[in-house]
Amino acid sequence: MSDFDLGPALLFCPADRPDRFDKAAARADAVILDLEDGVTQADKPAARRALAEHPLDPRTTIVRLNPASTEDFAADLAALAATRYRTVMLAKAESAAEVEDVGDGIRVIALCETARGVLAAPDIAAHPAVVALMWGAEDLVASLGGTASRDRDGRYRPLALHARSRVLLAAGAHGRAAIDSVYLDIADLDGLAAEVNDAAVSGFAATACIHPAQVATIRSGYEPSAGQIAAAEALLAAAGNAPGAFRFEGRMVDEPVLRQARAILRKSRAPRPGDADTKSL
């Protein structure tokens, strides 16, 4: 089982906007204070200072670091050391060695968003400091010289879907959580809902987002419906009296199907976002 226990809605907040920190933390299950792409180069020093000057609950705060290959990485780690934050997101992670460079005692969410990072996802996931993998479509396409991750209908192109699946499989193979990428069209909540629903049933643990208006849709997508819960309970009750594989409501049922039903019930019984005891590591 993964050590990742945040989510399902992870909200990015630029680290140079401390005026937004408390609001972001209150509206999502965890906030990602972004030192990377959400902050201009000129504003990065101020963003690093803001980490210590405007502290949030370290149990529900993630700091996105600049890539290990950049000069900003060392400055980010120095700023992190002045805080109580111990969960980071390593942008553009491309190897397990880069995870090692983060240092001891830090939980790492590896963001696989380049061609090298996606191909190295299994090795990255195997590192003991890694608690989750996330993927990113836009940086991936840019790293290949491409210009669009989605087609005209808003659906991911095959390349992006391949990367998404590869990162999910790498995470699962090593008992790590997988985090789905952001949905950039803030106003399209229907499109977001469809993508979140697919993520939830496919095995992702959380979805990152860029706007508070997306949080409720993400939470709803990861919460099993009353119908799903009732069906899972009925299936498991029937399994108690059936040896091995059996037929239930016209469907053949064996152990993998039962595990899926148990997963639905685990999710339905998990602490709900906003409960006083949900935000612990």
C-alpha positions as CSV (number, residue, x, y, z in Angstrom):
1,M,0.0,0.0,0.0
2,S,1.2,3.5,-0.7
3,D,2.2,5.9,2.0
4,F,0.4,8.7,0.2
5,D,-2.6,9.8,2.2
6,L,-3.5,13.2,0.7
7,G,-6.3,13.9,-1.8
8,P,-8.2,13.5,-3.8
9,A,-8.1,17.2,-4.7
10,L,-4.6,18.8,-4.8
11,L,-4.7,22.5,-5.5
12,F,-1.7,24.3,-7.0
13,C,-0.9,27.8,-5.5
14,P,2.0,30.0,-6.7
15,A,4.4,30.3,-3.8
16,D,4.9,34.0,-4.5
17,R,1.2,34.6,-3.6
18,P,1.1,34.1,0.2
19,D,-2.2,36.1,0.2
20,R,-3.7,33.0,-1.4
21,F,-2.1,30.3,0.8
22,D,-4.8,30.1,3.5
23,K,-7.6,30.1,1.0
24,A,-6.1,27.4,-1.1
25,A,-5.4,25.2,1.9
26,A,-8.9,25.6,3.2
27,R,-10.6,24.8,-0.1
28,A,-8.6,21.7,-1.1
29,D,-7.5,18.4,0.5
30,A,-3.9,19.5,0.1
31,V,-2.2,22.6,-1.4
32,I,0.9,22.5,-3.6
33,L,3.0,25.6,-3.1
34,D,4.6,26.0,-6.5
35,L,8.2,27.3,-6.8
36,E,8.5,26.2,-10.4
37,D,6.4,27.1,-13.4
38,G,3.8,29.1,-11.4
39,V,6.5,31.7,-10.5
40,T,8.5,33.9,-12.8
41,Q,12.3,33.7,-12.4
42,A,12.4,37.2,-10.9
43,D,9.9,36.3,-8.2
44,K,11.4,33.0,-7.1
45,P,13.5,34.5,-4.2
46,A,10.3,36.1,-2.8
47,A,8.4,32.8,-3.2
48,R,11.1,30.9,-1.3
49,R,10.9,33.5,1.6
50,A,7.1,33.2,1.6
51,L,7.4,29.5,2.5
52,A,8.8,30.2,5.9
53,E,7.1,33.6,6.5
54,H,3.6,32.3,5.8
55,P,3.5,28.7,7.2
56,L,0.7,26.3,6.5
57,D,-0.1,22.9,8.1
58,P,2.8,20.7,7.0
59,R,0.6,17.6,7.0
60,T,-1.4,18.9,4.1
61,T,1.2,21.0,2.2
62,I,3.3,19.9,-0.7
63,V,6.1,22.1,-2.1
64,R,6.8,21.8,-5.8
65,L,10.6,22.1,-6.4
66,N,12.3,23.2,-9.5
67,P,13.9,20.4,-11.5
68,A,17.1,18.9,-10.0
69,S,19.0,19.8,-13.2
70,T,18.5,23.6,-12.6
71,E,20.3,26.1,-10.4
72,D,17.1,26.9,-8.6
73,F,17.0,23.4,-7.1
74,A,19.6,24.0,-4.5
75,A,18.0,27.3,-3.5
76,D,14.6,25.6,-3.2
77,L,16.1,22.9,-0.9
78,A,17.7,25.6,1.3
79,A,14.3,27.4,1.6
80,L,12.6,24.1,2.4
81,A,15.1,23.4,5.2
82,A,13.8,26.6,6.9
83,T,10.2,25.2,7.0
84,R,8.4,22.2,8.6
85,Y,7.4,20.9,5.1
86,R,8.5,17.4,4.4
87,T,6.5,16.5,1.3
88,V,7.8,17.8,-2.0
89,M,6.9,17.4,-5.7
90,L,9.9,17.2,-7.8
91,A,9.2,18.8,-11.2
92,K,10.4,17.1,-14.4
93,A,11.9,14.2,-12.5
94,E,14.0,12.0,-14.8
95,S,15.8,9.6,-12.6
96,A,16.0,7.9,-9.2
97,A,19.3,9.7,-8.7
98,E,17.5,13.1,-8.8
99,V,15.1,11.8,-6.1
100,E,18.2,11.0,-4.0
101,D,19.4,14.6,-4.4
102,V,16.3,15.8,-2.5
103,G,17.8,14.6,0.7
104,D,16.9,12.4,3.7
105,G,13.6,12.6,5.5
106,I,11.6,14.1,2.6
107,R,8.6,12.4,1.0
108,V,8.8,12.8,-2.8
109,I,6.0,13.0,-5.4
110,A,7.9,12.6,-8.6
111,L,6.4,14.5,-11.5
112,C,7.2,12.6,-14.7
113,E,6.5,15.1,-17.4
114,T,9.3,14.7,-19.9
115,A,10.1,11.9,-22.3
116,R,13.0,10.8,-20.1
117,G,10.8,11.0,-17.0
118,V,8.0,8.9,-18.4
119,L,10.4,6.2,-19.6
120,A,12.2,6.2,-16.2
121,A,9.0,6.1,-14.2
122,P,9.5,2.5,-13.0
123,D,13.0,3.2,-11.7
124,I,11.8,6.4,-10.1
125,A,8.8,4.7,-8.4
126,A,11.2,2.1,-6.9
127,H,13.0,4.7,-4.9
128,P,12.1,4.4,-1.2
129,A,11.6,8.2,-0.8
130,V,8.9,8.3,-3.5
131,V,5.3,8.1,-2.2
132,A,3.6,9.0,-5.5
133,L,4.0,9.6,-9.1
134,M,2.3,12.3,-11.1
135,W,2.4,12.9,-14.9
136,G,2.0,16.1,-16.9
137,A,0.9,16.3,-20.5
138,E,1.9,19.8,-21.5
139,D,5.6,19.6,-20.5
140,L,5.8,16.2,-22.0
141,V,4.6,17.3,-25.4
142,A,6.8,20.4,-25.2
143,S,9.8,18.2,-24.4
144,L,9.2,16.4,-27.7
145,G,8.8,19.5,-29.8
146,G,5.0,19.0,-30.0
147,T,2.4,21.7,-29.9
148,A,-0.8,20.1,-28.4
149,S,-1.6,17.3,-25.9
150,R,-5.3,17.2,-26.9
151,D,-7.2,16.9,-30.1
152,R,-9.9,19.3,-31.3
153,D,-12.5,17.6,-29.2
154,G,-10.5,18.1,-26.1
155,R,-9.5,14.5,-25.7
156,Y,-5.9,13.5,-25.0
157,R,-3.9,12.4,-28.0
158,P,-2.5,8.8,-27.9
159,L,0.9,10.0,-26.8
160,A,-0.5,11.6,-23.7
161,L,-2.7,8.6,-22.9
162,H,0.3,6.3,-23.2
163,A,2.3,8.4,-20.8
164,R,-0.6,8.6,-18.4
165,S,-1.0,4.8,-18.4
166,R,2.8,4.2,-18.1
167,V,3.0,6.4,-15.0
168,L,0.0,4.8,-13.4
169,L,1.4,1.3,-14.1
170,A,4.8,2.2,-12.7
171,A,3.3,3.6,-9.6
172,G,1.1,0.6,-9.0
173,A,3.9,-1.9,-9.7
174,H,5.8,-0.4,-6.8
175,G,3.0,0.3,-4.4
176,R,3.0,4.1,-4.9
177,A,0.0,6.3,-5.5
178,A,-0.6,7.9,-8.9
179,I,-1.8,11.5,-9.3
180,D,-3.6,12.5,-12.5
181,S,-2.7,15.7,-14.3
182,V,-4.4,19.0,-14.2
183,Y,-7.4,19.9,-16.4
184,L,-6.6,23.3,-17.9
185,D,-10.1,24.3,-19.1
186,I,-11.3,25.8,-15.8
187,A,-14.9,26.5,-17.0
188,D,-15.4,23.0,-18.5
189,L,-16.5,21.1,-15.3
190,D,-18.2,18.4,-17.4
191,G,-15.0,17.6,-19.1
192,L,-13.2,17.6,-15.8
193,A,-15.8,15.3,-14.3
194,A,-15.4,12.8,-17.1
195,E,-11.6,12.8,-16.7
196,V,-11.8,12.5,-13.0
197,N,-14.3,9.6,-13.1
198,D,-11.9,7.8,-15.5
199,A,-9.0,8.4,-13.2
200,A,-10.8,7.2,-10.1
201,V,-12.0,3.9,-11.7
202,S,-8.6,3.3,-13.3
203,G,-6.7,3.5,-10.0
204,F,-5.5,7.0,-9.6
205,A,-5.5,8.2,-6.0
206,A,-5.9,11.9,-6.6
207,T,-6.1,14.6,-9.3
208,A,-4.2,17.9,-9.2
209,C,-6.0,21.1,-10.1
210,I,-5.3,24.8,-10.8
211,H,-8.5,26.5,-9.5
212,P,-10.6,26.2,-6.4
213,A,-13.7,25.8,-8.6
214,Q,-12.4,22.4,-9.7
215,V,-12.2,20.9,-6.2
216,A,-15.8,19.9,-5.7
217,T,-15.9,18.1,-9.1
218,I,-12.7,16.2,-8.3
219,R,-13.9,15.2,-4.8
220,S,-17.2,14.0,-6.3
221,G,-15.5,11.9,-8.9
222,Y,-13.5,10.0,-6.4
223,E,-16.4,9.3,-4.1
224,P,-18.3,6.1,-4.9
225,S,-22.0,6.6,-5.7
226,A,-24.7,5.1,-3.5
227,G,-25.4,2.7,-6.3
228,Q,-21.8,1.5,-6.5
229,I,-21.7,1.0,-2.8
230,A,-24.9,-0.9,-2.7
231,A,-23.8,-3.1,-5.6
232,A,-20.4,-3.8,-3.9
233,E,-22.1,-4.7,-0.6
234,A,-24.5,-7.1,-2.3
235,L,-21.7,-8.7,-4.3
236,L,-19.5,-9.3,-1.3
237,A,-22.5,-10.6,0.7
238,A,-23.2,-13.2,-2.0
239,A,-19.5,-14.1,-2.1
240,G,-19.7,-15.2,1.5
241,N,-21.8,-18.2,0.6
242,A,-20.2,-19.1,-2.7
243,P,-17.0,-21.2,-3.1
244,G,-14.5,-19.9,-5.7
245,A,-15.8,-18.4,-8.8
246,F,-19.6,-18.0,-9.0
247,R,-22.4,-16.3,-11.0
248,F,-24.1,-13.2,-9.6
249,E,-26.8,-11.3,-11.4
250,G,-25.7,-12.8,-14.7
251,R,-22.1,-12.0,-14.2
252,M,-19.1,-14.3,-13.5
253,V,-17.4,-13.3,-10.3
254,D,-14.0,-14.3,-9.1
255,E,-11.3,-12.8,-6.8
256,P,-10.3,-9.8,-9.0
257,V,-13.9,-8.7,-9.2
258,L,-14.2,-9.0,-5.4
259,R,-11.1,-6.9,-4.9
260,Q,-12.7,-4.2,-7.0
261,A,-15.8,-4.3,-4.8
262,R,-13.7,-4.1,-1.6
263,A,-11.9,-1.1,-3.1
264,I,-15.2,0.7,-3.6
265,L,-16.1,0.1,0.0
266,R,-12.7,1.3,1.3
267,K,-13.1,4.5,-0.6
268,S,-16.6,5.0,0.7
269,R,-15.5,4.6,4.3
270,A,-12.4,6.8,4.0
271,P,-12.4,10.1,5.9
272,R,-14.3,12.7,4.0
273,P,-12.5,15.9,2.9
274,G,-13.0,18.6,5.5
275,D,-13.3,16.2,8.4
276,A,-11.2,17.2,11.4
277,D,-9.1,14.1,11.3
278,T,-8.5,13.7,7.6
279,K,-5.4,15.7,7.3
280,S,-2.7,13.6,8.8
281,L,0.4,11.9,7.5
